[in-house]
Amino acid sequence: MELTNPLVYGAPCFIIFILLELTYSKNHEEHHDLYDWKDLFASGFMGVGSAILAALLKVVSAIVIFTYVFELFNPAVNGVNVNILGYESFGYVWYVWLLCQLADDFTYYWFHRANHEIRILWAAHIVHHSSDNFNLGTAVRNGWFTLLYKPLFYMWMPAIGFKPEMVVFCLGIEALWQFQLHTVLLPKLGIFERFMNTHTMHQVHHAQNVEYLDKNHGGFLNIFDRMFGTWLPLDDSIDVKYGVIHAPSSNNPIVILTHEFKDIWADMKKTPKLTHKLMYIFGPPGWSHDGSTLTVKQQQRLFKEHESKDSKVAYTRPN
């Protein structure tokens, strides 16, 4: 079955919607600062680079990897691909498409969560979070190095019998959904907030407020965030600050793409112990051997302790 990656059609639409949002923001005072020109150009440069590299690396490597894995675990028997567990590999009926998209969403959740919880992966993914603006331009601000390892997270899908081209197609659909999440111009979506990953939930994900860090990793759905304890709705009483705590403070794309890798190297040189060096690479972002910096979980634990103390003081304060 011949399938075209939906991103082929999505990429031109990305440009159109960015221009529409940009025009709208510049003509409405309350959203006038939604875009910063230098930041937008940096995001655009990385987006174009990512698109070019994706065509050369991600799609090709994904097809090669997925095809190899599929054929390895689903060898042809009398012209029919049969999984090594004994069942016939999946076809193209409608419910298989739904299962494939659900499997893609499950995988995306863990891929995305790993990018936030393993520092060497965070070094690649921080690019997407490095802007202190939240708009459709930020949606295309993608790290180039994630293209090298993302297909590895999805190898299990062709291994159990999903067709390689079906997996690639569902990856493209997921990317289209992720793009349109990056806007503040849409309100909460009512009943859809119960099970979908929405624009307001993604605002939480891009916030650097301590209570919002490492929340809402989902793709289409928020059920996996709810199941695994990483879901948090947007609180309208909180003033959201976008970006990352330790931003690169530069609009130079090369600096944005590489600054966290340089920080990892600098941290590794602080200690002679191999276990510490490995933790700086594979441990959670913010981990330090001397406690000079804190992980997200440590920050949030302290935040809750201070919040609890403040609430007790407020409760016992005399009139």
SULCOR-V280830 format. One record per helix or strand of 2 or more residues. SS is the DSSP state (A for helix, B for strand). FROM is the first residue (numbers start at 0). LEN is the number of residues. If there is no record, write none. Layout:
SS&FROM&LEN, SS&FROM&LEN
This chain:
A&6&20, A&28&3, A&36&37, B&75&2, B&79&3, A&93&24, A&118&11, A&135&4, A&145&8, A&154&6, A&163&17, A&189&5, A&198&7, A&209&3, A&222&5, A&252&16, A&273&9, A&295&21
